[in-house]
């Protein structure tokens, strides 16, 4: 599977409109053809960084898909 490996910082910036890198990450994402990939430690860190906002955590969680092609619970 091809994809773009993403760490916690860009994951948070894509979700949090108040993040200083939000616009840059959104614009960069538009140029990608391959899906974003991450690892559970980076996802967990992003959830922690979004901890003050359950809406942000929910938005990040809703964008996760498993390698089998189905959405995470």
N, CA, C and O atoms as a Tripos MOL2 file, in Angstrom:
@<TRIPOS>MOLECULE
protein
  292   291    73     0     0
PROTEIN
NO_CHARGES

@<TRIPOS>ATOM
      1 N           0.8440   -1.1790    0.0000 N.3       1 UNK1
      2 CA          0.0000    0.0000    0.0000 C.3       1 UNK1
      3 C           0.8880    1.2410    0.0000 C.2       1 UNK1
      4 O           1.8100    1.3570    0.8070 O.2       1 UNK1
      5 N           0.6070    2.1410   -0.8900 N.am      2 UNK2
      6 CA          1.2980    3.4270   -0.9150 C.3       2 UNK2
      7 C           0.5610    4.4000   -0.0090 C.2       2 UNK2
      8 O          -0.6530    4.2990    0.1720 O.2       2 UNK2
      9 N           1.2900    5.3280    0.5470 N.am      3 UNK3
     10 CA          0.6740    6.3280    1.3920 C.3       3 UNK3
     11 C           1.7070    7.3280    1.8820 C.2       3 UNK3
     12 O           2.9000    7.1960    1.6110 O.2       3 UNK3
     13 N           1.2370    8.3120    2.5950 N.am      4 UNK4
     14 CA          2.0780    9.3570    3.1640 C.3       4 UNK4
     15 C           2.0480    9.1870    4.6750 C.2       4 UNK4
     16 O           0.9930    9.3200    5.2950 O.2       4 UNK4
     17 N           3.2030    8.8930    5.2750 N.am      5 UNK5
     18 CA          3.2900    8.6860    6.7130 C.3       5 UNK5
     19 C           3.2060   10.0310    7.4390 C.2       5 UNK5
     20 O           3.9530   10.9600    7.1310 O.2       5 UNK5
     21 N           2.2910   10.1250    8.4030 N.am      6 UNK6
     22 CA          2.0180   11.3820    9.0950 C.3       6 UNK6
     23 C           2.1810   11.1910   10.6010 C.2       6 UNK6
     24 O           1.6930   10.2170   11.1740 O.2       6 UNK6
     25 N           2.8710   12.1340   11.2260 N.am      7 UNK7
     26 CA          3.0660   12.1340   12.6690 C.3       7 UNK7
     27 C           1.9210   12.9100   13.3420 C.2       7 UNK7
     28 O           1.0220   13.4180   12.6730 O.2       7 UNK7
     29 N           1.9750   12.9870   14.6550 N.am      8 UNK8
     30 CA          0.8980   13.6120   15.4330 C.3       8 UNK8
     31 C           0.6940   15.0880   15.1070 C.2       8 UNK8
     32 O          -0.4480   15.5440   15.0400 O.2       8 UNK8
     33 N           1.7640   15.8400   14.9050 N.am      9 UNK9
     34 CA          1.6450   17.2800   14.6670 C.3       9 UNK9
     35 C           0.7440   17.6370   13.4930 C.2       9 UNK9
     36 O          -0.1800   18.4340   13.6520 O.2       9 UNK9
     37 N           0.9950   17.0630   12.3120 N.am     10 UNK10
     38 CA          0.1070   17.3660   11.1900 C.3      10 UNK10
     39 C          -1.3130   16.8420   11.3830 C.2      10 UNK10
     40 O          -2.2640   17.4480   10.8900 O.2      10 UNK10
     41 N          -1.4670   15.7290   12.0900 N.am     11 UNK11
     42 CA         -2.8180   15.2270   12.3560 C.3      11 UNK11
     43 C          -3.6080   16.2470   13.1670 C.2      11 UNK11
     44 O          -4.7680   16.5280   12.8690 O.2      11 UNK11
     45 N          -2.9670   16.7950   14.1920 N.am     12 UNK12
     46 CA         -3.6230   17.8100   15.0270 C.3      12 UNK12
     47 C          -3.8970   19.0660   14.1940 C.2      12 UNK12
     48 O          -4.9860   19.6360   14.2650 O.2      12 UNK12
     49 N          -2.9100   19.4910   13.4110 N.am     13 UNK13
     50 CA         -3.0670   20.7150   12.6130 C.3      13 UNK13
     51 C          -4.1980   20.5850   11.5970 C.2      13 UNK13
     52 O          -4.8890   21.5650   11.3210 O.2      13 UNK13
     53 N          -4.3970   19.4050   11.0410 N.am     14 UNK14
     54 CA         -5.4940   19.2110   10.0850 C.3      14 UNK14
     55 C          -6.8620   19.3520   10.7510 C.2      14 UNK14
     56 O          -7.8170   19.8100   10.1220 O.2      14 UNK14
     57 N          -6.9550   18.9620   12.0090 N.am     15 UNK15
     58 CA         -8.2330   18.9830   12.7360 C.3      15 UNK15
     59 C          -8.4870   20.3390   13.3990 C.2      15 UNK15
     60 O          -9.6050   20.8520   13.3550 O.2      15 UNK15
     61 N          -7.4530   20.9180   14.0120 N.am     16 UNK16
     62 CA         -7.5940   22.1220   14.8370 C.3      16 UNK16
     63 C          -7.3740   23.3850   14.0010 C.2      16 UNK16
     64 O          -6.2430   23.7130   13.6440 O.2      16 UNK16
     65 N          -8.4490   24.0770   13.7000 N.am     17 UNK17
     66 CA         -8.3680   25.2960   12.8790 C.3      17 UNK17
     67 C          -7.5670   26.4080   13.5620 C.2      17 UNK17
     68 O          -7.1090   27.3320   12.8900 O.2      17 UNK17
     69 N          -7.3910   26.3340   14.8760 N.am     18 UNK18
     70 CA         -6.6050   27.3320   15.5980 C.3      18 UNK18
     71 C          -5.1130   27.0200   15.6100 C.2      18 UNK18
     72 O          -4.3100   27.8440   16.0480 O.2      18 UNK18
     73 N          -4.7400   25.8450   15.1350 N.am     19 UNK19
     74 CA         -3.3300   25.4690   15.0850 C.3      19 UNK19
     75 C          -2.6020   26.3650   14.0830 C.2      19 UNK19
     76 O          -3.1200   26.5970   12.9900 O.2      19 UNK19
     77 N          -1.4170   26.8720   14.4250 N.am     20 UNK20
     78 CA         -0.6910   27.7660   13.5120 C.3      20 UNK20
     79 C          -0.3730   27.1300   12.1470 C.2      20 UNK20
     80 O          -0.1930   27.8510   11.1650 O.2      20 UNK20
     81 N          -0.3040   25.8210   12.0750 N.am     21 UNK21
     82 CA          0.0220   25.1330   10.8260 C.3      21 UNK21
     83 C          -1.2110   24.5940   10.0980 C.2      21 UNK21
     84 O          -1.0820   23.8840    9.1010 O.2      21 UNK21
     85 N          -2.3990   24.9270   10.5910 N.am     22 UNK22
     86 CA         -3.6300   24.3770   10.0110 C.3      22 UNK22
     87 C          -3.7420   24.6430    8.5080 C.2      22 UNK22
     88 O          -3.9060   23.7050    7.7280 O.2      22 UNK22
     89 N          -3.6580   25.8890    8.1010 N.am     23 UNK23
     90 CA         -3.8350   26.2340    6.6820 C.3      23 UNK23
     91 C          -2.7780   25.5580    5.8110 C.2      23 UNK23
     92 O          -3.0930   25.0430    4.7380 O.2      23 UNK23
     93 N          -1.5310   25.5570    6.2690 N.am     24 UNK24
     94 CA         -0.4510   24.9250    5.4920 C.3      24 UNK24
     95 C          -0.7020   23.4290    5.3270 C.2      24 UNK24
     96 O          -0.4890   22.8790    4.2460 O.2      24 UNK24
     97 N          -1.1510   22.7710    6.3890 N.am     25 UNK25
     98 CA         -1.4240   21.3290    6.3150 C.3      25 UNK25
     99 C          -2.6200   21.0370    5.4160 C.2      25 UNK25
    100 O          -2.5910   20.0760    4.6470 O.2      25 UNK25
    101 N          -3.6510   21.8340    5.4990 N.am     26 UNK26
    102 CA         -4.8320   21.6450    4.6450 C.3      26 UNK26
    103 C          -4.4470   21.8220    3.1830 C.2      26 UNK26
    104 O          -4.8470   21.0230    2.3370 O.2      26 UNK26
    105 N          -3.6770   22.8560    2.8800 N.am     27 UNK27
    106 CA         -3.2510   23.0960    1.4940 C.3      27 UNK27
    107 C          -2.3450   21.9700    0.9880 C.2      27 UNK27
    108 O          -2.4760   21.5330   -0.1550 O.2      27 UNK27
    109 N          -1.4420   21.5100    1.8270 N.am     28 UNK28
    110 CA         -0.5500   20.4170    1.4410 C.3      28 UNK28
    111 C          -1.3380   19.1410    1.1910 C.2      28 UNK28
    112 O          -1.0530   18.4130    0.2400 O.2      28 UNK28
    113 N          -2.3130   18.8660    2.0250 N.am     29 UNK29
    114 CA         -3.1220   17.6610    1.8740 C.3      29 UNK29
    115 C          -3.8220   17.6220    0.5110 C.2      29 UNK29
    116 O          -4.0090   16.5500   -0.0640 O.2      29 UNK29
    117 N          -4.2020   18.7830    0.0060 N.am     30 UNK30
    118 CA         -4.8870   18.8410   -1.2840 C.3      30 UNK30
    119 C          -4.0110   18.3240   -2.4290 C.2      30 UNK30
    120 O          -4.5290   17.8910   -3.4580 O.2      30 UNK30
    121 N          -2.6990   18.3680   -2.2550 N.am     31 UNK31
    122 CA         -1.7890   17.9390   -3.3160 C.3      31 UNK31
    123 C          -1.4740   16.4410   -3.2640 C.2      31 UNK31
    124 O          -0.8650   15.9100   -4.1920 O.2      31 UNK31
    125 N          -1.8760   15.7630   -2.2040 N.am     32 UNK32
    126 CA         -1.5810   14.3330   -2.0520 C.3      32 UNK32
    127 C          -2.6040   13.4930   -2.7950 C.2      32 UNK32
    128 O          -3.8030   13.7660   -2.7450 O.2      32 UNK32
    129 N          -2.1230   12.4740   -3.4810 N.am     33 UNK33
    130 CA         -3.0260   11.5200   -4.1230 C.3      33 UNK33
    131 C          -3.1560   10.2640   -3.2700 C.2      33 UNK33
    132 O          -4.2000    9.6110   -3.2600 O.2      33 UNK33
    133 N          -2.0800    9.9360   -2.5520 N.am     34 UNK34
    134 CA         -2.0670    8.7360   -1.7210 C.3      34 UNK34
    135 C          -2.7070    9.0390   -0.3680 C.2      34 UNK34
    136 O          -2.7280   10.1900    0.0670 O.2      34 UNK34
    137 N          -3.2320    8.0020    0.3000 N.am     35 UNK35
    138 CA         -3.8560    8.2190    1.6120 C.3      35 UNK35
    139 C          -2.8160    8.5490    2.6810 C.2      35 UNK35
    140 O          -1.6390    8.2130    2.5540 O.2      35 UNK35
    141 N          -3.2800    9.2130    3.7300 N.am     36 UNK36
    142 CA         -2.4190    9.4510    4.8820 C.3      36 UNK36
    143 C          -2.3490    8.1740    5.7050 C.2      36 UNK36
    144 O          -3.3570    7.4970    5.9050 O.2      36 UNK36
    145 N          -1.1570    7.8510    6.1770 N.am     37 UNK37
    146 CA         -0.9460    6.6940    7.0420 C.3      37 UNK37
    147 C          -0.3090    7.1790    8.3290 C.2      37 UNK37
    148 O           0.4510    8.1470    8.3280 O.2      37 UNK37
    149 N          -0.6180    6.5080    9.4250 N.am     38 UNK38
    150 CA          0.0310    6.8340   10.6900 C.3      38 UNK38
    151 C           0.1790    5.5480   11.4890 C.2      38 UNK38
    152 O          -0.2540    4.4810   11.0560 O.2      38 UNK38
    153 N           0.7830    5.6620   12.6390 N.am     39 UNK39
    154 CA          0.9460    4.5330   13.5490 C.3      39 UNK39
    155 C           0.2010    4.8610   14.8350 C.2      39 UNK39
    156 O          -0.0270    6.0300   15.1480 O.2      39 UNK39
    157 N          -0.1770    3.8210   15.5800 N.am     40 UNK40
    158 CA         -0.9690    4.0440   16.7830 C.3      40 UNK40
    159 C          -0.3170    4.9950   17.7870 C.2      40 UNK40
    160 O          -1.0300    5.8010   18.3850 O.2      40 UNK40
    161 N           1.0170    4.9420   18.0040 N.am     41 UNK41
    162 CA          1.5960    5.9270   18.9420 C.3      41 UNK41
    163 C           1.3800    7.3730   18.5030 C.2      41 UNK41
    164 O           1.1060    8.2300   19.3420 O.2      41 UNK41
    165 N           1.4980    7.6600   17.2120 N.am     42 UNK42
    166 CA          1.2650    9.0270   16.7200 C.3      42 UNK42
    167 C          -0.2110    9.3960   16.8520 C.2      42 UNK42
    168 O          -0.5470   10.5260   17.2090 O.2      42 UNK42
    169 N          -1.0840    8.4390   16.5620 N.am     43 UNK43
    170 CA         -2.5260    8.6880   16.7030 C.3      43 UNK43
    171 C          -2.8660    8.9690   18.1630 C.2      43 UNK43
    172 O          -3.6270    9.8880   18.4660 O.2      43 UNK43
    173 N          -2.2940    8.1700   19.0640 N.am     44 UNK44
    174 CA         -2.5450    8.3530   20.5010 C.3      44 UNK44
    175 C          -2.0600    9.7200   20.9680 C.2      44 UNK44
    176 O          -2.7430   10.3920   21.7400 O.2      44 UNK44
    177 N          -0.8760   10.1380   20.5000 N.am     45 UNK45
    178 CA         -0.3590   11.4580   20.8610 C.3      45 UNK45
    179 C          -1.2780   12.5630   20.3320 C.2      45 UNK45
    180 O          -1.5480   13.5350   21.0380 O.2      45 UNK45
    181 N          -1.7520   12.4180   19.1050 N.am     46 UNK46
    182 CA         -2.6670   13.4160   18.5450 C.3      46 UNK46
    183 C          -3.9510   13.4930   19.3730 C.2      46 UNK46
    184 O          -4.4560   14.5830   19.6380 O.2      46 UNK46
    185 N          -4.4710   12.3490   19.7770 N.am     47 UNK47
    186 CA         -5.6810   12.3570   20.6150 C.3      47 UNK47
    187 C          -5.4070   13.0730   21.9370 C.2      47 UNK47
    188 O          -6.2530   13.8170   22.4330 O.2      47 UNK47
    189 N          -4.2280   12.8460   22.5020 N.am     48 UNK48
    190 CA         -3.8590   13.5160   23.7530 C.3      48 UNK48
    191 C          -3.7760   15.0320   23.5360 C.2      48 UNK48
    192 O          -4.2770   15.8100   24.3480 O.2      48 UNK48
    193 N          -3.1410   15.4400   22.4400 N.am     49 UNK49
    194 CA         -2.9990   16.8700   22.1600 C.3      49 UNK49
    195 C          -4.3420   17.5390   21.8770 C.2      49 UNK49
    196 O          -4.5080   18.7360   22.1090 O.2      49 UNK49
    197 N          -5.2880   16.7680   21.3800 N.am     50 UNK50
    198 CA         -6.6450   17.2870   21.1430 C.3      50 UNK50
    199 C          -7.5430   17.1000   22.3630 C.2      50 UNK50
    200 O          -8.7440   17.3600   22.2940 O.2      50 UNK50
    201 N          -6.9750   16.6570   23.4620 N.am     51 UNK51
    202 CA         -7.7280   16.2920   24.6620 C.3      51 UNK51
    203 C          -8.6490   17.3530   25.2070 C.2      51 UNK51
    204 O          -9.6700   17.0230   25.8100 O.2      51 UNK51
    205 N          -8.3230   18.6220   25.0160 N.am     52 UNK52
    206 CA         -9.1860   19.6890   25.5180 C.3      52 UNK52
    207 C         -10.4520   19.8240   24.6830 C.2      52 UNK52
    208 O         -11.3820   20.5350   25.0640 O.2      52 UNK52
    209 N         -10.4860   19.1450   23.5500 N.am     53 UNK53
    210 CA        -11.6290   19.2580   22.6430 C.3      53 UNK53
    211 C         -12.1520   17.8780   22.2650 C.2      53 UNK53
    212 O         -11.5650   17.2030   21.4190 O.2      53 UNK53
    213 N         -13.2410   17.4560   22.8790 N.am     54 UNK54
    214 CA        -13.7870   16.1470   22.5110 C.3      54 UNK54
    215 C         -14.2580   16.1560   21.0600 C.2      54 UNK54
    216 O         -14.2770   15.1170   20.3990 O.2      54 UNK54
    217 N         -14.6420   17.3500   20.5630 N.am     55 UNK55
    218 CA        -15.0450   17.4450   19.1610 C.3      55 UNK55
    219 C         -13.8550   17.1650   18.2360 C.2      55 UNK55
    220 O         -13.9990   16.5060   17.2060 O.2      55 UNK55
    221 N         -12.6900   17.6690   18.6150 N.am     56 UNK56
    222 CA        -11.4830   17.4120   17.8380 C.3      56 UNK56
    223 C         -11.1060   15.9420   17.8640 C.2      56 UNK56
    224 O         -10.7460   15.3680   16.8360 O.2      56 UNK56
    225 N         -11.1880   15.3300   19.0470 N.am     57 UNK57
    226 CA        -10.8990   13.8980   19.1530 C.3      57 UNK57
    227 C         -11.8760   13.0980   18.2990 C.2      57 UNK57
    228 O         -11.4820   12.1680   17.5950 O.2      57 UNK57
    229 N         -13.1270   13.4590   18.3660 N.am     58 UNK58
    230 CA        -14.1470   12.7480   17.5750 C.3      58 UNK58
    231 C         -13.8780   12.9020   16.0730 C.2      58 UNK58
    232 O         -14.0100   11.9420   15.3140 O.2      58 UNK58
    233 N         -13.5000   14.1120   15.6520 N.am     59 UNK59
    234 CA        -13.2110   14.3550   14.2370 C.3      59 UNK59
    235 C         -12.0180   13.5150   13.7740 C.2      59 UNK59
    236 O         -12.0390   12.9550   12.6780 O.2      59 UNK59
    237 N         -10.9850   13.4300   14.6070 N.am     60 UNK60
    238 CA         -9.8220   12.6120   14.2430 C.3      60 UNK60
    239 C         -10.2050   11.1430   14.1930 C.2      60 UNK60
    240 O          -9.8570   10.4400   13.2450 O.2      60 UNK60
    241 N         -10.9170   10.6780   15.2030 N.am     61 UNK61
    242 CA        -11.3200    9.2700   15.2490 C.3      61 UNK61
    243 C         -12.1660    8.8970   14.0300 C.2      61 UNK61
    244 O         -12.0460    7.7870   13.5120 O.2      61 UNK61
    245 N         -13.0050    9.7980   13.5770 N.am     62 UNK62
    246 CA        -13.9050    9.4930   12.4580 C.3      62 UNK62
    247 C         -13.1490    9.3510   11.1350 C.2      62 UNK62
    248 O         -13.6980    8.8340   10.1610 O.2      62 UNK62
    249 N         -11.9090    9.8000   11.0950 N.am     63 UNK63
    250 CA        -11.1210    9.7120    9.8610 C.3      63 UNK63
    251 C         -10.2370    8.4690    9.7920 C.2      63 UNK63
    252 O          -9.5010    8.2810    8.8240 O.2      63 UNK63
    253 N         -10.3090    7.6340   10.8060 N.am     64 UNK64
    254 CA         -9.4840    6.4210   10.8480 C.3      64 UNK64
    255 C         -10.1710    5.2800   10.1230 C.2      64 UNK64
    256 O         -11.3640    5.0350   10.3040 O.2      64 UNK64
    257 N          -9.4040    4.5930    9.3050 N.am     65 UNK65
    258 CA         -9.8530    3.3600    8.6640 C.3      65 UNK65
    259 C          -8.8240    2.2960    8.9550 C.2      65 UNK65
    260 O          -7.6340    2.5960    9.0490 O.2      65 UNK65
    261 N          -9.2500    1.0790    9.0970 N.am     66 UNK66
    262 CA         -8.3190   -0.0180    9.3480 C.3      66 UNK66
    263 C          -7.7230   -0.4930    8.0320 C.2      66 UNK66
    264 O          -8.2160   -0.1530    6.9570 O.2      66 UNK66
    265 N          -6.6660   -1.2740    8.1260 N.am     67 UNK67
    266 CA         -6.0080   -1.7820    6.9150 C.3      67 UNK67
    267 C          -6.9020   -2.7530    6.1430 C.2      67 UNK67
    268 O          -6.6420   -3.0350    4.9730 O.2      67 UNK67
    269 N          -7.9530   -3.2650    6.7900 N.am     68 UNK68
    270 CA         -8.8970   -4.1450    6.1210 C.3      68 UNK68
    271 C          -9.9260   -3.3620    5.3280 C.2      68 UNK68
    272 O         -10.7700   -3.9530    4.6540 O.2      68 UNK68
    273 N          -9.8670   -2.0440    5.3990 N.am     69 UNK69
    274 CA        -10.7710   -1.2250    4.6080 C.3      69 UNK69
    275 C         -12.0240   -0.7750    5.3420 C.2      69 UNK69
    276 O         -12.7810    0.0350    4.8080 O.2      69 UNK69
    277 N         -12.2630   -1.2690    6.5390 N.am     70 UNK70
    278 CA        -13.4410   -0.8520    7.2890 C.3      70 UNK70
    279 C         -13.0950    0.2560    8.2660 C.2      70 UNK70
    280 O         -11.9240    0.4640    8.5840 O.2      70 UNK70
    281 N         -14.0810    0.9520    8.7330 N.am     71 UNK71
    282 CA        -13.8430    2.0090    9.7050 C.3      71 UNK71
    283 C         -13.6080    1.4150   11.0750 C.2      71 UNK71
    284 O         -14.1310    0.3490   11.4000 O.2      71 UNK71
    285 N         -12.8240    2.1040   11.8720 N.am     72 UNK72
    286 CA        -12.5820    1.6910   13.2480 C.3      72 UNK72
    287 C         -13.8600    1.9320   14.0350 C.2      72 UNK72
    288 O         -14.6660    2.7850   13.6620 O.2      72 UNK72
    289 N         -14.0540    1.1880   15.1240 N.am     73 UNK73
    290 CA        -15.2830    1.3670   15.9370 C.3      73 UNK73
    291 C         -15.4120    2.7370   16.5410 C.2      73 UNK73
    292 O         -16.3870    3.0140   17.2390 O.2      73 UNK73
@<TRIPOS>BOND
     1     1     2 1
     2     2     3 1
     3     3     4 2
     4     3     5 am
     5     5     6 1
     6     6     7 1
     7     7     8 2
     8     7     9 am
     9     9    10 1
    10    10    11 1
    11    11    12 2
    12    11    13 am
    13    13    14 1
    14    14    15 1
    15    15    16 2
    16    15    17 am
    17    17    18 1
    18    18    19 1
    19    19    20 2
    20    19    21 am
    21    21    22 1
    22    22    23 1
    23    23    24 2
    24    23    25 am
    25    25    26 1
    26    26    27 1
    27    27    28 2
    28    27    29 am
    29    29    30 1
    30    30    31 1
    31    31    32 2
    32    31    33 am
    33    33    34 1
    34    34    35 1
    35    35    36 2
    36    35    37 am
    37    37    38 1
    38    38    39 1
    39    39    40 2
    40    39    41 am
    41    41    42 1
    42    42    43 1
    43    43    44 2
    44    43    45 am
    45    45    46 1
    46    46    47 1
    47    47    48 2
    48    47    49 am
    49    49    50 1
    50    50    51 1
    51    51    52 2
    52    51    53 am
    53    53    54 1
    54    54    55 1
    55    55    56 2
    56    55    57 am
    57    57    58 1
    58    58    59 1
    59    59    60 2
    60    59    61 am
    61    61    62 1
    62    62    63 1
    63    63    64 2
    64    63    65 am
    65    65    66 1
    66    66    67 1
    67    67    68 2
    68    67    69 am
    69    69    70 1
    70    70    71 1
    71    71    72 2
    72    71    73 am
    73    73    74 1
    74    74    75 1
    75    75    76 2
    76    75    77 am
    77    77    78 1
    78    78    79 1
    79    79    80 2
    80    79    81 am
    81    81    82 1
    82    82    83 1
    83    83    84 2
    84    83    85 am
    85    85    86 1
    86    86    87 1
    87    87    88 2
    88    87    89 am
    89    89    90 1
    90    90    91 1
    91    91    92 2
    92    91    93 am
    93    93    94 1
    94    94    95 1
    95    95    96 2
    96    95    97 am
    97    97    98 1
    98    98    99 1
    99    99   100 2
   100    99   101 am
   101   101   102 1
   102   102   103 1
   103   103   104 2
   104   103   105 am
   105   105   106 1
   106   106   107 1
   107   107   108 2
   108   107   109 am
   109   109   110 1
   110   110   111 1
   111   111   112 2
   112   111   113 am
   113   113   114 1
   114   114   115 1
   115   115   116 2
   116   115   117 am
   117   117   118 1
   118   118   119 1
   119   119   120 2
   120   119   121 am
   121   121   122 1
   122   122   123 1
   123   123   124 2
   124   123   125 am
   125   125   126 1
   126   126   127 1
   127   127   128 2
   128   127   129 am
   129   129   130 1
   130   130   131 1
   131   131   132 2
   132   131   133 am
   133   133   134 1
   134   134   135 1
   135   135   136 2
   136   135   137 am
   137   137   138 1
   138   138   139 1
   139   139   140 2
   140   139   141 am
   141   141   142 1
   142   142   143 1
   143   143   144 2
   144   143   145 am
   145   145   146 1
   146   146   147 1
   147   147   148 2
   148   147   149 am
   149   149   150 1
   150   150   151 1
   151   151   152 2
   152   151   153 am
   153   153   154 1
   154   154   155 1
   155   155   156 2
   156   155   157 am
   157   157   158 1
   158   158   159 1
   159   159   160 2
   160   159   161 am
   161   161   162 1
   162   162   163 1
   163   163   164 2
   164   163   165 am
   165   165   166 1
   166   166   167 1
   167   167   168 2
   168   167   169 am
   169   169   170 1
   170   170   171 1
   171   171   172 2
   172   171   173 am
   173   173   174 1
   174   174   175 1
   175   175   176 2
   176   175   177 am
   177   177   178 1
   178   178   179 1
   179   179   180 2
   180   179   181 am
   181   181   182 1
   182   182   183 1
   183   183   184 2
   184   183   185 am
   185   185   186 1
   186   186   187 1
   187   187   188 2
   188   187   189 am
   189   189   190 1
   190   190   191 1
   191   191   192 2
   192   191   193 am
   193   193   194 1
   194   194   195 1
   195   195   196 2
   196   195   197 am
   197   197   198 1
   198   198   199 1
   199   199   200 2
   200   199   201 am
   201   201   202 1
   202   202   203 1
   203   203   204 2
   204   203   205 am
   205   205   206 1
   206   206   207 1
   207   207   208 2
   208   207   209 am
   209   209   210 1
   210   210   211 1
   211   211   212 2
   212   211   213 am
   213   213   214 1
   214   214   215 1
   215   215   216 2
   216   215   217 am
   217   217   218 1
   218   218   219 1
   219   219   220 2
   220   219   221 am
   221   221   222 1
   222   222   223 1
   223   223   224 2
   224   223   225 am
   225   225   226 1
   226   226   227 1
   227   227   228 2
   228   227   229 am
   229   229   230 1
   230   230   231 1
   231   231   232 2
   232   231   233 am
   233   233   234 1
   234   234   235 1
   235   235   236 2
   236   235   237 am
   237   237   238 1
   238   238   239 1
   239   239   240 2
   240   239   241 am
   241   241   242 1
   242   242   243 1
   243   243   244 2
   244   243   245 am
   245   245   246 1
   246   246   247 1
   247   247   248 2
   248   247   249 am
   249   249   250 1
   250   250   251 1
   251   251   252 2
   252   251   253 am
   253   253   254 1
   254   254   255 1
   255   255   256 2
   256   255   257 am
   257   257   258 1
   258   258   259 1
   259   259   260 2
   260   259   261 am
   261   261   262 1
   262   262   263 1
   263   263   264 2
   264   263   265 am
   265   265   266 1
   266   266   267 1
   267   267   268 2
   268   267   269 am
   269   269   270 1
   270   270   271 1
   271   271   272 2
   272   271   273 am
   273   273   274 1
   274   274   275 1
   275   275   276 2
   276   275   277 am
   277   277   278 1
   278   278   279 1
   279   279   280 2
   280   279   281 am
   281   281   282 1
   282   282   283 1
   283   283   284 2
   284   283   285 am
   285   285   286 1
   286   286   287 1
   287   287   288 2
   288   287   289 am
   289   289   290 1
   290   290   291 1
   291   291   292 2
@<TRIPOS>SUBSTRUCTURE
     1 UNK1         2 RESIDUE 1 A UNK
     2 UNK2         6 RESIDUE 1 A UNK
     3 UNK3        10 RESIDUE 1 A UNK
     4 UNK4        14 RESIDUE 1 A UNK
     5 UNK5        18 RESIDUE 1 A UNK
     6 UNK6        22 RESIDUE 1 A UNK
     7 UNK7        26 RESIDUE 1 A UNK
     8 UNK8        30 RESIDUE 1 A UNK
     9 UNK9        34 RESIDUE 1 A UNK
    10 UNK10       38 RESIDUE 1 A UNK
    11 UNK11       42 RESIDUE 1 A UNK
    12 UNK12       46 RESIDUE 1 A UNK
    13 UNK13       50 RESIDUE 1 A UNK
    14 UNK14       54 RESIDUE 1 A UNK
    15 UNK15       58 RESIDUE 1 A UNK
    16 UNK16       62 RESIDUE 1 A UNK
    17 UNK17       66 RESIDUE 1 A UNK
    18 UNK18       70 RESIDUE 1 A UNK
    19 UNK19       74 RESIDUE 1 A UNK
    20 UNK20       78 RESIDUE 1 A UNK
    21 UNK21       82 RESIDUE 1 A UNK
    22 UNK22       86 RESIDUE 1 A UNK
    23 UNK23       90 RESIDUE 1 A UNK
    24 UNK24       94 RESIDUE 1 A UNK
    25 UNK25       98 RESIDUE 1 A UNK
    26 UNK26      102 RESIDUE 1 A UNK
    27 UNK27      106 RESIDUE 1 A UNK
    28 UNK28      110 RESIDUE 1 A UNK
    29 UNK29      114 RESIDUE 1 A UNK
    30 UNK30      118 RESIDUE 1 A UNK
    31 UNK31      122 RESIDUE 1 A UNK
    32 UNK32      126 RESIDUE 1 A UNK
    33 UNK33      130 RESIDUE 1 A UNK
    34 UNK34      134 RESIDUE 1 A UNK
    35 UNK35      138 RESIDUE 1 A UNK
    36 UNK36      142 RESIDUE 1 A UNK
    37 UNK37      146 RESIDUE 1 A UNK
    38 UNK38      150 RESIDUE 1 A UNK
    39 UNK39      154 RESIDUE 1 A UNK
    40 UNK40      158 RESIDUE 1 A UNK
    41 UNK41      162 RESIDUE 1 A UNK
    42 UNK42      166 RESIDUE 1 A UNK
    43 UNK43      170 RESIDUE 1 A UNK
    44 UNK44      174 RESIDUE 1 A UNK
    45 UNK45      178 RESIDUE 1 A UNK
    46 UNK46      182 RESIDUE 1 A UNK
    47 UNK47      186 RESIDUE 1 A UNK
    48 UNK48      190 RESIDUE 1 A UNK
    49 UNK49      194 RESIDUE 1 A UNK
    50 UNK50      198 RESIDUE 1 A UNK
    51 UNK51      202 RESIDUE 1 A UNK
    52 UNK52      206 RESIDUE 1 A UNK
    53 UNK53      210 RESIDUE 1 A UNK
    54 UNK54      214 RESIDUE 1 A UNK
    55 UNK55      218 RESIDUE 1 A UNK
    56 UNK56      222 RESIDUE 1 A UNK
    57 UNK57      226 RESIDUE 1 A UNK
    58 UNK58      230 RESIDUE 1 A UNK
    59 UNK59      234 RESIDUE 1 A UNK
    60 UNK60      238 RESIDUE 1 A UNK
    61 UNK61      242 RESIDUE 1 A UNK
    62 UNK62      246 RESIDUE 1 A UNK
    63 UNK63      250 RESIDUE 1 A UNK
    64 UNK64      254 RESIDUE 1 A UNK
    65 UNK65      258 RESIDUE 1 A UNK
    66 UNK66      262 RESIDUE 1 A UNK
    67 UNK67      266 RESIDUE 1 A UNK
    68 UNK68      270 RESIDUE 1 A UNK
    69 UNK69      274 RESIDUE 1 A UNK
    70 UNK70      278 RESIDUE 1 A UNK
    71 UNK71      282 RESIDUE 1 A UNK
    72 UNK72      286 RESIDUE 1 A UNK
    73 UNK73      290 RESIDUE 1 A UNK
